[in-house]
Structure formats: structure tokens, C-alpha cells
Amino acid sequence: PENIFVTKDGRIKILDFGLAKLAQKAGAEPDEMTLTSANTAAGMVMGTASYMAPEQVRGEAADPRTDIFAFGAVLYEMLSGERAFRRDTAAETMTAVLKDDPPDLSTQSSDSAHLISPALERIVRRCLEKSPEQRFQSARDLSFALSALSGTEASTAVRARAATRRISVLPWLVAALVLVA
């Protein structure tokens, strides 16, 4: 999240991709698919522990659903103000990514927690599924689910509270998803 910036003209930019990988060649052997340098070795687990998908923690192949997990972790943090899997050490954080579910967004102490709809919480939970097969299968599917939220009906109390808020979270989420896609 520290690398997602809003420009003066309202555009969202990701300024540091960290561990970007080149597209993999079809039929390449596993060792050929890992980019290495003097500081890394094939199969080495790399990334920021709080945003790594379980398959990354295990050193398995990543695919677009891995990015959906990372997006879900960022989205969770945007909504709650807390990292979904933060623990005292990187090893404990990676264990939490593999085994624990993050606290419900509705129980977080953040001021915005009361504005989080159950539908949005279900989307975040689906992004953070341990199994890639249980996550959204593409950024397009995730974008569709987020766009559908704008038509959901909210209670009068939540609408009144949301009206006092100047910046809606949903447009920022959709914009960030477009950048990830």
C-alpha cells in the first residue's frame, strides 16, 4: 500500500512493483521460469510476507490469482487500517498467511468498519482464500463483483453516515483493481 499513490489530477499510480516477473515462456522448465540474480536462487521465496499468497509462501508457481490475493490483502488494509496477516516476525506472518483467516472487517476498530457492507467483506474474503481455485479467477471477475456493489442497497443509517464522508472507497478500489489488471 505504501507504493500506491494518488496524483494531483486524481490518477492512481503504483510506483514500485517490487518483484516483477517477465511473462513465462510456454513449455519452459521450472528452473527456467524463475528469474535469478546474484542475490537470489531458483525456487527462493521472495516478497513482502503480509501480501504474499499461500502458494508464494510455499515457493509454488504464481499466476494472476496470486495477484488477486495481494490485492485482497491491500484492500483489507485499506478498509480496516490493519494488515490482514501481520505478526511479530516474517516467519509468523507467513504461517498466518498459510493457516489463519484475518479478523472480520466488521469487528475491526477502524472508524470506517461500520461502513463496510457484508457484500464487500465477502469480496475481500474471496480474494484472500487460501486456495487459488476459491479466489476470483481473473481481475475481470473481481472488477465485475466490485462494480456490482454500487447497486447494492444500504440501510438508511449507513447511507446517512456514508453521505457525510467526502471520498467513497469503492471508486478507489475499482481504480486500484484496474491498475493491478
C-alpha positions as CSV (number, residue, x, y, z in Angstrom):
1,P,0.0,0.0,0.0
2,E,2.9,2.4,0.6
3,N,3.6,2.2,-3.2
4,I,0.1,3.2,-4.3
5,F,-0.2,6.9,-4.8
6,V,-2.9,9.3,-5.9
7,T,-1.6,12.1,-8.2
8,K,-2.7,15.7,-8.0
9,D,-5.0,15.1,-11.0
10,G,-6.7,12.1,-9.2
11,R,-5.0,9.3,-11.0
12,I,-3.7,6.2,-9.1
13,K,-0.2,5.0,-9.7
14,I,1.8,2.1,-8.5
15,L,5.3,3.5,-8.1
16,D,7.3,0.4,-7.2
17,F,6.4,-3.1,-8.4
18,G,9.0,-4.7,-6.3
19,L,9.2,-8.3,-7.6
20,A,8.0,-8.0,-11.2
21,K,8.4,-11.2,-13.3
22,L,8.6,-11.4,-17.0
23,A,5.9,-13.4,-18.8
24,Q,6.9,-17.1,-18.7
25,K,7.5,-19.0,-22.0
26,A,5.1,-21.8,-22.7
27,G,6.7,-25.2,-22.0
28,A,9.6,-23.7,-20.0
29,E,11.1,-25.9,-17.3
30,P,10.5,-24.8,-13.7
31,D,14.1,-23.6,-13.2
32,E,13.9,-21.5,-16.4
33,M,10.8,-19.8,-15.2
34,T,12.4,-18.3,-12.1
35,L,14.4,-15.0,-12.6
36,T,17.6,-15.1,-10.7
37,S,20.4,-12.7,-9.9
38,A,23.5,-12.8,-7.7
39,N,21.2,-12.5,-4.6
40,T,18.5,-15.0,-5.4
41,A,18.3,-18.6,-6.3
42,A,15.7,-20.6,-8.2
43,G,12.8,-21.5,-6.0
44,M,13.6,-18.9,-3.3
45,V,10.6,-17.4,-1.6
46,M,10.6,-13.7,-2.1
47,G,8.1,-10.9,-1.4
48,T,6.6,-8.9,1.4
49,A,5.2,-11.5,3.8
50,S,2.0,-9.7,4.6
51,Y,0.9,-9.6,0.9
52,M,2.2,-13.0,-0.3
53,A,-0.3,-15.6,-1.3
54,P,0.0,-19.0,0.2
55,E,1.3,-20.5,-3.0
56,Q,4.2,-17.9,-2.9
57,V,4.9,-18.8,0.7
58,R,5.2,-22.4,-0.3
59,G,7.5,-21.5,-3.2
60,E,5.0,-22.7,-5.8
61,A,4.2,-21.1,-9.2
62,A,2.4,-17.8,-9.2
63,D,-0.4,-16.9,-11.6
64,P,-3.0,-14.0,-11.8
65,R,-4.8,-15.4,-8.8
66,T,-1.7,-14.7,-6.8
67,D,-2.1,-11.0,-7.6
68,I,-5.7,-11.2,-6.6
69,F,-4.6,-12.4,-3.2
70,A,-2.2,-9.5,-2.9
71,F,-4.9,-7.1,-4.0
72,G,-7.2,-8.6,-1.3
73,A,-4.6,-8.0,1.3
74,V,-4.2,-4.4,0.3
75,L,-8.0,-4.0,0.1
76,Y,-8.3,-5.4,3.6
77,E,-5.8,-3.0,4.9
78,M,-7.5,-0.1,3.1
79,L,-10.8,-0.9,4.7
80,S,-9.6,-1.9,8.2
81,G,-6.4,0.1,8.7
82,E,-4.6,-3.1,9.7
83,R,-2.7,-5.7,7.8
84,A,-4.7,-8.9,7.4
85,F,-1.8,-11.2,8.4
86,R,0.6,-9.1,10.4
87,R,2.5,-10.9,13.1
88,D,5.7,-10.2,15.0
89,T,8.1,-11.8,12.6
90,A,8.1,-12.6,8.9
91,A,8.0,-16.4,9.7
92,E,5.0,-15.9,11.9
93,T,3.3,-13.8,9.2
94,M,3.9,-16.4,6.5
95,T,2.5,-19.0,8.8
96,A,-0.6,-16.8,9.3
97,V,-0.9,-16.5,5.5
98,L,-0.9,-20.3,5.3
99,K,-3.2,-21.1,8.2
100,D,-5.1,-18.2,9.6
101,D,-8.1,-16.1,8.4
102,P,-7.9,-12.4,9.1
103,P,-10.3,-10.9,11.6
104,D,-13.7,-10.0,10.2
105,L,-13.7,-6.5,8.8
106,S,-16.9,-5.8,10.7
107,T,-15.1,-6.3,14.0
108,Q,-12.2,-4.1,13.3
109,S,-11.9,-0.9,15.4
110,S,-11.5,1.4,12.4
111,D,-14.0,4.2,12.1
112,S,-14.8,3.1,8.6
113,A,-15.6,-0.5,9.7
114,H,-19.2,0.4,10.3
115,L,-19.5,1.4,6.6
116,I,-18.3,-1.9,5.2
117,S,-21.1,-3.8,3.6
118,P,-21.4,-7.6,4.0
119,A,-21.1,-7.9,0.2
120,L,-17.7,-6.0,0.2
121,E,-16.5,-8.2,3.1
122,R,-17.4,-11.3,1.1
123,I,-15.4,-10.0,-1.9
124,V,-12.4,-9.4,0.3
125,R,-12.7,-12.8,1.9
126,R,-12.9,-14.4,-1.6
127,C,-9.7,-12.6,-2.6
128,L,-7.9,-13.9,0.5
129,E,-8.9,-17.6,0.1
130,K,-6.0,-19.9,0.8
131,S,-6.7,-22.0,-2.3
132,P,-6.3,-20.2,-5.7
133,E,-9.2,-22.2,-7.0
134,Q,-11.5,-20.5,-4.4
135,R,-10.4,-16.9,-5.3
136,F,-11.7,-14.8,-8.2
137,Q,-10.2,-16.4,-11.3
138,S,-9.4,-13.1,-13.0
139,A,-9.2,-9.4,-12.4
140,R,-12.1,-9.0,-14.7
141,D,-14.3,-11.2,-12.4
142,L,-13.1,-9.2,-9.4
143,S,-13.8,-5.9,-11.1
144,F,-17.3,-7.1,-12.0
145,A,-18.0,-8.0,-8.4
146,L,-16.8,-4.7,-7.1
147,S,-18.7,-2.8,-9.8
148,A,-21.9,-4.6,-8.8
149,L,-21.6,-3.2,-5.3
150,S,-22.5,0.2,-6.4
151,G,-26.0,-1.1,-7.0
152,T,-26.5,-2.7,-3.6
153,E,-29.0,-1.3,-1.2
154,A,-27.7,0.0,2.1
155,S,-29.6,0.7,5.3
156,T,-30.7,4.2,5.9
157,A,-28.3,4.7,8.8
158,V,-25.3,3.5,6.7
159,R,-26.4,5.7,3.8
160,A,-26.7,8.8,6.1
161,R,-23.3,8.1,7.6
162,A,-21.7,7.5,4.2
163,A,-23.2,10.7,2.9
164,T,-21.1,12.7,5.4
165,R,-18.0,11.0,4.0
166,R,-16.4,13.0,1.2
167,I,-14.4,10.2,-0.5
168,S,-16.1,6.9,-1.3
169,V,-13.8,3.9,-1.0
170,L,-15.4,2.0,-3.9
171,P,-14.1,4.2,-6.8
172,W,-10.6,3.9,-5.3
173,L,-10.9,0.2,-5.1
174,V,-12.0,-0.2,-8.7
175,A,-9.3,2.1,-9.8
176,A,-6.6,0.2,-7.9
177,L,-8.0,-3.1,-9.4
178,V,-7.7,-1.6,-12.9
179,L,-4.1,-0.8,-12.2
180,V,-3.4,-4.3,-11.0
181,A,-5.1,-5.8,-14.0
